[in-house]
Amino acid sequence: MFTRVQDVTLLLGRIGVAVVFLAHGLQKWDNGLDATSAFFGKTGIPLPTVAALFAMAVEVIGSIAFIVGFALPLVGLGYVVVSVGAILSVHIDNGLTGQGGYELVLVLAAAGLALGFNGGRLSLDYLLFWRKREAKKERQVAAPQVA
């Protein structure tokens, strides 16, 4: 029963983190690539159009994948890259806490990374990849060892 609770809490954590990233990605989408690229350029982000496309893809497509539990480590790393960029280009001068601080961005990056590498059994990654590996390990343990 405890593993079920763990899996549900991991799913809820993935949904919570993904919803925040998705909301920011949809803001960028609504503003459009040109406006997002212009903003990125004003904040000093190199290759602003490439960075804008990357951020939008991670925050929109990656968040949908994160919710369903697909490519979790890749999306988790993408969240870290986007967050580090946001911290360094927008939030760092405001300090950790207070108006415009980077505390939320830091927590989202850390949570995304942690959940990306431990998304639980209620994920497509588990169903497609890890379940088969666990079953194979169980069969190897159950089989008698012949010397």
C-alpha positions in Angstrom: 0.0 0.0 0.0 2.8 2.4 0.8 4.2 2.1 -2.7 0.8 3.1 -4.1 0.8 6.2 -2.0 4.4 7.0 -3.1 3.4 6.6 -6.8 0.3 8.8 -6.4 2.4 11.5 -4.6 5.0 11.4 -7.3 2.3 11.8 -9.9 0.8 14.7 -8.1 4.3 16.3 -7.8 4.9 15.9 -11.5 1.5 17.4 -12.3 2.2 20.4 -10.0 5.6 21.1 -11.4 4.5 20.6 -15.0 1.4 22.9 -14.6 3.7 25.8 -13.5 6.1 25.3 -16.4 3.2 24.8 -18.8 1.7 28.1 -17.7 4.9 29.9 -18.4 5.3 28.1 -21.7 1.8 29.1 -22.8 2.6 32.7 -21.9 5.5 32.6 -24.2 3.4 30.8 -26.9 0.7 33.6 -26.6 3.4 36.3 -26.9 4.8 34.6 -30.0 8.3 33.6 -31.0 9.3 37.1 -32.1 8.3 38.8 -28.8 9.8 36.0 -26.7 13.0 36.2 -28.7 13.1 40.0 -28.3 12.7 39.7 -24.5 15.4 37.0 -24.3 17.7 39.2 -26.3 17.0 42.2 -24.0 17.9 40.1 -21.0 21.2 39.1 -22.6 20.4 35.4 -23.4 22.7 34.3 -26.3 21.0 33.1 -29.5 17.6 34.4 -28.3 15.5 32.8 -31.0 17.0 29.4 -30.4 16.7 29.9 -26.6 13.0 30.9 -27.0 12.2 27.9 -29.1 13.9 25.6 -26.6 12.2 27.2 -23.6 8.8 27.0 -25.3 9.3 23.4 -26.3 10.5 22.4 -22.8 7.7 24.3 -21.1 4.8 23.2 -23.4 5.7 19.9 -24.9 7.9 18.8 -22.1 5.3 19.6 -19.5 2.7 17.5 -21.3 5.3 14.7 -21.4 6.1 15.2 -17.7 2.5 14.9 -16.7 2.1 11.5 -18.5 5.5 10.4 -17.4 7.3 10.2 -20.7 11.0 11.0 -21.1 11.1 12.1 -17.5 14.9 12.5 -17.1 15.2 14.5 -20.4 12.4 16.8 -19.4 13.8 17.2 -15.9 17.1 18.2 -17.3 15.3 20.6 -19.7 13.6 22.2 -16.7 16.9 22.8 -15.1 18.4 24.4 -18.2 15.4 26.7 -18.6 15.4 27.5 -14.9 19.1 28.3 -14.8 18.7 30.6 -17.8 15.8 32.4 -16.0 17.7 32.7 -12.8 20.8 34.1 -14.5 19.1 36.4 -16.9 16.1 37.7 -14.9 16.0 36.8 -11.3 19.6 36.8 -9.9 19.8 40.6 -9.3 16.6 40.4 -7.1 18.2 37.9 -4.7 16.8 34.7 -3.4 13.6 36.0 -1.8 11.3 39.0 -2.3 9.8 40.5 -5.4 11.3 38.9 -8.5 13.5 36.6 -6.4 14.7 33.2 -7.7 13.4 31.0 -4.9 10.4 29.6 -6.9 12.5 29.0 -10.0 15.2 27.2 -7.9 12.6 25.0 -6.2 10.9 24.2 -9.5 14.2 23.2 -11.1 15.2 21.0 -8.2 11.7 19.4 -8.1 11.7 18.8 -11.8 15.1 17.2 -11.7 14.2 15.0 -8.8 10.9 13.9 -10.2 12.5 13.4 -13.6 14.8 10.7 -12.2 12.1 9.2 -9.9 8.8 9.7 -11.5 7.1 6.6 -10.0 5.2 3.7 -11.4 2.3 5.8 -12.6 4.3 7.0 -15.7 4.7 5.9 -19.3 8.5 5.6 -18.7 7.8 2.9 -16.1 5.2 1.1 -18.2 7.4 1.2 -21.3 10.9 0.6 -19.9 11.3 0.0 -16.2 8.5 -2.6 -15.6 10.2 -5.0 -18.1 13.6 -4.6 -16.4 12.1 -5.2 -12.9 10.3 -8.4 -14.2 13.6 -9.6 -15.7 15.4 -9.0 -12.5 12.8 -10.9 -10.5 13.0 -13.9 -12.9 16.8 -13.9 -12.5 16.6 -13.8 -8.7 13.9 -16.6 -8.7 15.9 -18.9 -11.0 18.3 -21.3 -9.3 22.0 -20.5 -9.7 23.9 -23.2 -11.6 27.6 -23.3 -10.9 
